[in-house]
């Protein structure tokens, strides 16, 4: 409990705000693909493109957002993006044409990609090194507390049938922004910038590009993200369209809730075990677990199988996302934490390609042939394993060289 008392008030604001923000988001966004296909008449592949629009914008915006937060401070970036988020969700509620959903979801990705690198860097700035894993995982737990309740509320309010529920996240993000602004005013030193004031965006980009360990790991993480994206894009479409699954939309909502419950139940035991090893080893095992979960989908879709799929997927998710922020924090160059947290946003390419490829697989093979759909998706995800393994070997080599240099007599 002593470590919890040392957490900065603004860090608690971000953690608690994340609970309500993700609750509101998960009662609306996960049902968007179903709404577009069932109500708006969009094809599965077009719905996948709309979902992917969020991540496609975030690929570049995340890096710039992190860089700007290093250069000019976290405060302005976070406030502009969070109030922008409020307007984005109001736009979802008012949308009535397919192209509008594409544009608004692209703006959703922009806001997310500007806010998250700055907020993660701020959490790192305000925490002692020994407490950073705890802070990052409290934020991750907050995400999943929100997701426990969000999908159930989405089902209750009919998010797959109407855009009206998008007004809820609009209000919540507006309130979140107001509380955050008040906290920044009470703690003005928390908005301090990093140390990259004299570094151009091109120079900052070149630093991350020349970091070979980071670049190799980024490729592997991108393929992990490809697999993870299927849970919010291909899974709901498959569940809703498969003629052999009764009330698939309701089942998917329950899968989302089970996913969040399993995260909350397993996160801290898994992290307690995984912190003994390199974060990259957790990422490797997480990649395998996500791939295996989709492989199970190829042979069975009964209720018991769905439970096994969700539990397997969720353990993989925890391994991936509980340690990813720590990995970035550990290898980030001095004064460039925001930039590195932004650069990891390039992994969102997996979230762009994933929903699109998943939608194509459903259109091509049909929702009644999961063996083809999920064999392709599982196989692509598993391609991330050799990249992560190579990055792990390189990290071990660099650590050995560094240790030898320290032990070398003068």
Secondary structure, 3 states (H helix, E strand, C coil): CHHHHCCCHHHHHHHHHHHHHHHHHHCCHHHHHHHHHHCCCCCHHHHHHHHHHHHHHHHHHHHHHHHHHHHHCHHHHHHHHHHHHHHHHHHHHHCCCHHHHHHHHHHHHHHHHHHHHHHHHHHHHHCCHHHHHHHHHHHHHHHHHHHHHHHHHHHHHCCCCCCCCHHHHHHHHHHHHHHHHHHHHHCHHHHCCCCCCCCCHHHHHHHHHHCHHHHHHHHHHHHHHHHHHCCCCHHHHHHHHCCCCCCHHHHHHHHHHHHHHHHHHHHHHHHHHHCCCCHHHHHHHHHHHHHHHHHHHCCCCCHHHHHHHHHHHHHHHHHHHHHHHHHHHHHCCCCCHHHHHHHHHHHHHHHHHHHHHHHHHHHHHCCCCHHHHHHHHHHHHHCHHHHHHHHHHHHHHHHHHHHHHHHCCC
